[in-house]
Amino acid sequence: MSAQRVGDMTLNELKEFVEEIVERRTQRGVKPKSKRSVKEINDSIRQHRWTPPEGTPSTLELLREDRDR
């Protein structure tokens, strides 16, 4: 592949480039950065998730309000 910029690559060159990177990463085995299980991570996300106060407009309502201005 002679292209230096992604913008200069053909679609096929880009596909080959991506496949090459994926192949390299799957062969060497990417080690997880966390020792926590998926369940522990999901539980933590649920525990720390922010819930808006009662009566807060939804994102759809905010978009409609903004559009109507």
NUKOLFI-872276 format. One record per residue (C-alpha): x, y, z; residue in three letters. Coordinates in nm, 4 decimals. Layout:
# residues N
<<X Y Z> 'ALA'>
...
This chain:
# residues 69
<<0.0000 0.0000 0.0000> 'MET'>
<<0.1663 0.3223 -0.1109> 'SER'>
<<-0.0880 0.5774 0.0181> 'ALA'>
<<0.0221 0.7722 0.3242> 'GLN'>
<<-0.3112 0.9367 0.4079> 'ARG'>
<<-0.6409 0.7600 0.4624> 'VAL'>
<<-0.8061 1.0222 0.2405> 'GLY'>
<<-0.5782 0.9166 -0.0462> 'ASP'>
<<-0.6590 0.5447 -0.0160> 'MET'>
<<-0.8996 0.3624 -0.2375> 'THR'>
<<-1.1813 0.1751 -0.0672> 'LEU'>
<<-1.0033 -0.1562 -0.1261> 'ASN'>
<<-0.6761 -0.0226 0.0173> 'GLU'>
<<-0.8605 0.0985 0.3273> 'LEU'>
<<-1.0333 -0.2379 0.3711> 'LYS'>
<<-0.6993 -0.4196 0.3428> 'GLU'>
<<-0.5434 -0.1808 0.5939> 'PHE'>
<<-0.8213 -0.2350 0.8493> 'VAL'>
<<-0.8162 -0.6127 0.7996> 'GLU'>
<<-0.4383 -0.6152 0.8510> 'GLU'>
<<-0.4656 -0.4256 1.1795> 'ILE'>
<<-0.7500 -0.6464 1.3055> 'VAL'>
<<-0.5551 -0.9583 1.2113> 'GLU'>
<<-0.2437 -0.8365 1.3947> 'ARG'>
<<-0.4388 -0.7536 1.7093> 'ARG'>
<<-0.6292 -1.0818 1.7149> 'THR'>
<<-0.3109 -1.2847 1.6641> 'GLN'>
<<-0.1198 -1.1311 1.9528> 'ARG'>
<<-0.4212 -1.1329 2.1819> 'GLY'>
<<-0.5242 -0.8063 2.3349> 'VAL'>
<<-0.5060 -0.8272 2.7116> 'LYS'>
<<-0.7961 -0.6804 2.9070> 'PRO'>
<<-0.7098 -0.3590 3.0912> 'LYS'>
<<-0.9388 -0.4421 3.3815> 'SER'>
<<-0.9525 -0.7451 3.6045> 'LYS'>
<<-1.3208 -0.6809 3.6785> 'ARG'>
<<-1.5794 -0.9112 3.5263> 'SER'>
<<-1.8384 -0.7855 3.2800> 'VAL'>
<<-2.1042 -0.8223 3.5503> 'LYS'>
<<-1.9019 -0.6071 3.7923> 'GLU'>
<<-1.8558 -0.3398 3.5263> 'ILE'>
<<-2.2270 -0.3397 3.4365> 'ASN'>
<<-2.3236 -0.3220 3.8054> 'ASP'>
<<-2.0915 -0.0249 3.8516> 'SER'>
<<-2.2419 0.1511 3.5498> 'ILE'>
<<-2.5940 0.0980 3.6851> 'ARG'>
<<-2.4922 0.2183 4.0304> 'GLN'>
<<-2.3275 0.5380 3.9025> 'HIS'>
<<-2.5797 0.6219 3.6314> 'ARG'>
<<-2.7289 0.9699 3.6673> 'TRP'>
<<-3.1078 0.9978 3.6705> 'THR'>
<<-3.2564 1.3417 3.6063> 'PRO'>
<<-3.4871 1.4876 3.8708> 'PRO'>
<<-3.8616 1.4382 3.8451> 'GLU'>
<<-4.0231 1.6795 3.5996> 'GLY'>
<<-3.7116 1.7329 3.3905> 'THR'>
<<-3.8053 1.7632 3.0213> 'PRO'>
<<-3.6980 1.4752 2.7977> 'SER'>
<<-3.4426 1.5287 2.5235> 'THR'>
<<-3.7248 1.5147 2.2694> 'LEU'>
<<-3.9125 1.7897 2.4532> 'GLU'>
<<-3.5968 2.0012 2.4688> 'LEU'>
<<-3.5384 1.9567 2.0948> 'LEU'>
<<-3.8970 2.0516 2.0130> 'ARG'>
<<-3.8747 2.3572 2.2384> 'GLU'>
<<-3.5508 2.4647 2.0716> 'ASP'>
<<-3.6964 2.4090 1.7244> 'ARG'>
<<-4.0026 2.6191 1.8049> 'ASP'>
<<-3.7941 2.9227 1.9054> 'ARG'>
